[in-house]
Amino acid sequence: MHIGKRTRNIRLKALKAIYLAELRQRCSKHLQEALHKRIVFPAELEDAIWQYYRKTSPSLQEFYSRYTPEWEMFYDAESLSPGDFLLFLKRMLPAFRKRYALTELDVPYYIGKLEQPASTDAGRKNLQEFFLNKWHRLLTAKEYDYQYHHIASLCNSFALLKASTGMKTETNLISSRIRWLLYNHPELYRKVMHYEKTMEQNRHIHELVRVLGKRSQGEKKRFDPLSGAQKEQLVRHATQSDIEGITLGNDLNHLLPIEYCYFAEETLRPVFMQRYTEKRLQMFDSRSQEDRSAAQPGKREVSGQGPFVICLDTSGSMEGKREQLAKSAVLAIARLTESTHRKCYIINFSEETEHLLVKDLYTDFPVLVEFLNHSFGGGTSMEQAVDEAVRMINSNGWHRSDVVMISDFEMPPISETLMKQILGLKRKETAFYALVFGTRPEMDYLNLCDRCWNMDIPG
């Protein structure tokens, strides 16, 4: 016999917990590869889940109330005497027939048993409890099925779990960090997706990103002081045995033999020392990846290097295809902030300059896209932009930065004062690179660069 009042096995609070757990489980499974490749960060995924959960969980209340009338009818029947319960069954027989098959709940059978004169009060009470227990199980199962069907429907409607929404399909989503960021800001999709496609297809941009990425390897990392970590963490190179070509730098362990000849010859040693300071010695290049030490959970790494500083020419001569390539390069460099823990400082220049500091691509992405969608037009003032870059590097102590100039460089020569300032930064290991458009660039700027790429040659 049932002792004490039966209760519903499923409550709204428990239902919400089940829904949230189901969302998390499905997303983790669906985006397992993206999480492993760090295209999607766990904290970002959790934010997206919570936003969708808060938006959709109120609908559980609406669905939860579907069986309320029957539950109220059930609770009323629990407190009835056997005689009153018999009258209840007779009165509600049509309703039971609509809700349950005879094989599930044979109400006429119970009515017949309760009407038998020989039945004792105890026997009829036991029969009543048996009926209520069976009804409770059937009603609970119906509600669970209905609620779980609704929860599954809500999960299937979550854009991250849908397989028919273009960029949000699993194949597309896990292929790019940018696409994940665009998921969080779908209104930006049409504005920058063509830049990402160009970025992925252009070999010059790929090479620039590889060079900048290698410059960030082997650097001492530290934790954000606000995270509470006390010690610095050193990230070391893997063994550089996979030689792929020749590059410039000042790593004495990987110099070409000719450079040792310069050092050995007394008359040529000053030339060697100058090129060493400017990191322009010829050395073997490799594709070794850094051996990342495991960071402590909850600690955010930041680089000891300065940011990537981009001087982007937005003058009228850069309109059209040049503009698309230039903005694609900016996106590619900005994406490096995630893997290198470095910031990205962007200076747009034509007749005037505008600037933007990207600290975290996830939170700063909408501002970056808005910044990139400024129209190109007006004249060119490269010197003003480079002067701003030099000023920011010096005033913030951003030494060991990487400055990338993107322009057609069809402009007046650089002033002697600014040239001296740039050479001073290079002695402090700030590197300069250039993406060059056009056929008549001003060589004063390019001669200062560690490496240049001609973007008008098909990439």
N, C-alpha and C positions, 0 to 999 in steps of 0.2 A: 504494500500500500504506500502511496505517496505521502510523505510527511513534510509539511511546510509547503509554501506557495512556490509553484514553478515560475521560472523567469525566462525571458527570451535569451537565447544563447548568443545573440548577436546584437550589439549596441552600436550606436552611431560613433562613439569614440573608438571602439574596437574596429569598426568598419573603416574609419579614416586611417587608422594605423595599418590595417591590411592593405589598403589602397596605396599608401606611401611606400610600403615595403615592396609591393608588386612593381611599382614604377621603378624603384631603384634597381631591383633585380633584373628587370627586362632591359633597362638602359645599360647596366654594367655588362650584360651578356652581349647586347647588340653592338656596343662600342668598345669591346674588349681590345681589339687591335689598335684602335685610335688612342685609347688610354695608354696602351703599352708604348706606342710610338710618341707619346706626349704631344700629339696633335690636339687632343682634348685633355685638359687638366681636371683631376677629380673634383676640386673645389668649384670649377666652372660648371661641370656637369651637375653637381649638387644644387648650385644656384638655379640652373635651368629647370631642374626637377621641381624645386620648391616654388618657383614662379608659376609653373603649370599646375602644380598641386593646389596652391592657394586659389587659383582661378577656377578650378573645376570641382574641388571637394564640396562646395555648397550643394551641388546637384545630388550628392548622396542623401541629403535630408529629404529631397523630393522623392527619391526612389525608396527611401527608408519607410515612408508613410504609406506605401501601397497596401501593405497587409495590416495596417493599424486597426481597421474595423473588425477583421477576423480575430486579431489578438485580443481586442477588448471583449469580443464575444466569448473567447476562450476563458479569459480571466473571470468573467461573470459566471460561467458554467462551473468553475472550480468550487465556488462557495455554495452551490445549490445542494439541497437535500436530495436523496434518491428519487423521491416523488416529484419534486420540482424539476429534477434533471430529466425525468421521463417526459414531462410536458415540454421541456426545452427541445428535446430531440424531435418530438412530433412536430413542433412549430417550425423548426429549422431544417426539416428533412429536405425540402426543395433546394435550399441553399447548399446543403452538403452534396446533393446530387450534381449540382453545377460545378462544384469545386473538386470533387474526388470521385474516382471510379469506384465501382462496387468492390473490386478486388483490393482497393486501398483502404477504404473505410466503409464497412457494411452496416450502415446505420439501422436499416430495418431489423437486422439480426439482434442488435442491442435493444431495440425497442421491444421486440418479442420476448427477450430474456427478462427484461425489467418488468413486463406485464404479467409474468407467470405468478399465480397466487402463492405457490409453494416457496417462492424466493424469500429468504430472510433479509432483514435490513442490512446485516453485515455482508451477505452475499451480493446484494444489490449495490452496496457501497464499493465493494471490491471490483465489481463489473464497471461501475462508473469510473473508478481510478484507472482501470485497464484501458477504457475508451479514451480518457483524457491523455494518458501517456502516449498512446498511438497517434492521436490527433496532434499532440505537441511535436512529436518527431516529424510527422508529415509537414506540418506548418513551418517548422524550423528549416527543413530541407528545401521547401519551396522558396523561402526567403533567402536562404544562402545562395541557391541557384540564381535567383533573380539579381541579387546584389553582386555576385561574382560576374555575372554576365554584363552588368553595367560597368563594373570596375574594368573588365577586359575591354569593353567598348571605349572607355575613357583612355586607357593605355594605348589602344590602337590609334586613337585620334591625336596622340602626342606626336608633334612633327618629327621629333628625333627617331621615332619608332615607325614612321610611315615609309613605305617603299614606293610611293608614287608621286613624289613632290620634287622631282628634278634634282636640285643641288642637295636635297636632304636625304637622298638615297644613301644606303650604306657605302656603296662603291665610291660615290663622289665625296661623301663626308670625310672618310678616313684618308683621302688622298691629299688633303691640304689643310693646314692650320688656318689659312685665310677663310676657307669655306666654313669652318667651324665658327669663326668669329662672325661671319656673315649670317649664320643661322641665328645668332643672338640679336642681330640687327637686320632682319630681312628687308627692310626698306632700303638698305644700302646695296642690295644684290646687283641691281642693274647698273649701278654707278661704277663699280670697280671690278666686276668679274672678268671683263675683257682685259683689264690690266694684268690680272693674275695669269690668264691664258698666255699673254705675251711674255710674261716673266718666265713661265715654265718652258717656253719654246726658244728663247733667245740665248745663244751660247755665251755672248759677251756678258750678259747679266749673270748667268751661272758662274762664269769665271770670276767676276768681281766678288760675288757672294762667297765663293770658295776662298779667295785670297783674304777677304775680311774675316772669315771664319777661322782661318788658320792663324791669323794675327791674334785671335782671342784664345788660342789653345796654349796650354802650359802656363797660364797666368794664375797668380795667386788670387784665390777667391776669399771673400769674407762674408759674414752674415750681416744682415741688416741689424744695427744695434737695437732697434725697437723689438726685435724678435727674441732678445734675451741671451743670444749665444755670446760666449766670451772669447773663444779661440778662433783664429783664422784656419782655413782649410786649404790645403794645397792640392791643386789638380795637376797631375803629371801626364806627360806624353807617353804614348806607347813607343816601343822601339821603332826607330825610323829606318826600317829595312826595305820598305816598298818604294824605292826610288822611281820617280816618274818623269823627271826632267830637270830643268835648271830654273832657279828663281833668284831673287835678290834678298839680301838680309845681312845679318852680322853674327850668325851662329858659327863660331870658330870650329866646331866639331864637324861641320859639313861643307867646308869650303872646297871649291875646285882647286886642283893643284896649282893652276896659274896664279891664284891669289897668294899662295904661300911663297911663290917666286917674287911677287911684288914686295912682300914683307921681308924676305931675306935680302933683297937688294937695297942697300942703304939709301941710294939716291931716289928710289921709288917708294920708300917707306912712308913719307908724308902723304903721298897719294893714297896708299893703303889705309892710313889712319883716318883720313878725311872720309873715304868711302865707308869705313867701319862705323864712324859716327853717324853718317847719313843712312846707314843700313842699305848700302848699295853694292856690297860685295857679292860676287857670283857664288852660288852654293847649290848643292843638290837639293831637289824638291822631293817631297814624299806626301803620301796621302794618309799617313798615320792618324788615327783618331785618338782623342784624349781618353785617358783612363779615369773616368769620373769617380771620385770618392763619394760614398753615400752621405748625403746631407742628413742632418737630424730632422726627424718629422716636425713639421710646423715651422721650420726655420727657412727664411728666404735668403737665397744667395744673391750677392751683388758683386760685380767685378771691380777689381782695383784699377782697371783701365778707364780712360775717359770715354765719352760716348762716340757713336758714329755721327759725324757732322756732315750734313748734306747741303750743299749750295746748289739750289735748283733754279735754273734759268727759265723764267716764265714770260719772256719777251715774245713779241709777235713772230719773230723768226723761228720760234720753236713750235708753232702750231702744227696741227695735223698728226702725221705718223710720228714725228719727233716727240711730240707731247705724250703720245701713248707710250712710247718706249721709255721716256724719262720718268713718267709716273709709275710705270711697271718696275723700274729699277728702285724707286723710292720704297715701294711696297716690299720688294725683295729684301732691301737693307733693313727696313723696319721689322721684318719678320725675324731677323737675327737677334733682336732684343730678347726673345724667349730663350734661345739656346745659349747665348753668351752672357746673359745677365747684365748687359750693358744698355745704356739709354741711347736714344736717337734724337738728335737736335737738327731740325729741318729749317732751312732758311730759303724762302721763296724770294726771288728777286727779279725785278724788271727795272722800272724807274725808281721804285721804292722797295723796301724789304719787309717781309713778314716772317715770323718765326714761330716754331712749335716744338715743345719738348715732349717726346713720347717716353714715358717711364715704364708703362706696362701696356702691352699691345691689347690685352683683353679689355681693359677699362678705357683706354685712350683711342680705341679704334674708330668710334664714330667721329671724334674730332679730327683724326687723321684723314678720314675719307672726305670730310667737309673741306679740310685744308687742301687736299689734292684736287678737288673739283673747282677750284678757282680758275677763272678763264685766263688764258695766255694772251698777252697783248702789251704794247708799249715798247720802250727801248730797253737797252741792256746796261746794267750797272754791276758787273762782276766784282769790281774792286770794293764796292760798298758791302757786298755780301761776304767776301773773303775777310774784309776788315772786321765785320761783325763776328765771324767765326774765330778769328785770332783773338779778339777781345774777350769772347766768352771762354775760350780755352785758358787764357792767361788769368782772368779774374776768378775762375772757379777751380783752378788747379787741375784742369782736365788734360794733363799731359798723357802721352801714349794714347791719344785719340786717333781716329781715322777720318780724314776729311775727304769727301767725295764731291768733286765739282762736276755738274752736269750742264753742258752748254754747247753752243756752236763756237764759242770763244772768238766771235767776230766783233772785236772790241779794241779799245786803245790798250797800249802796253801797260804792264803793272808798274806802279810807282816804286822808286828805289826804297823808300821807307817801308812800304808793305813787304817788299821782297826780303828785306833784312829781317823783318818780324817772322816771316815764314821760315826762313833759314834758321832762326833762333828756335822755333818750335820743332823743326826737324832734328836739331841737335838734342832735343829733349824727347826724341823717339815718337813724335807725332808724324804720321804718314799721310801723304797726299796722293789722291788718285783722281782720274778724270775719265768721264764718258764724253767723247768728242763727237759733235755733229758738224757737218759742213766741211768744205774743202779749203777754207782760208782761215784756220784758227790762229790766234795770237800765241806764238810759241813761248813767250815769256812765262805764261802760266804753266804750259805743258812741260817745259824744261825743269820746273820745280817738282814735278810729280814723280812718284816712285814707279807708277805704271799708268798707261793710258790705253783706252779701247776706242777704236773708230766705229761708232754706231751706224754710220752710213754704209758700212760694208755689211752685207746680209749676215745676220747672226743666227 
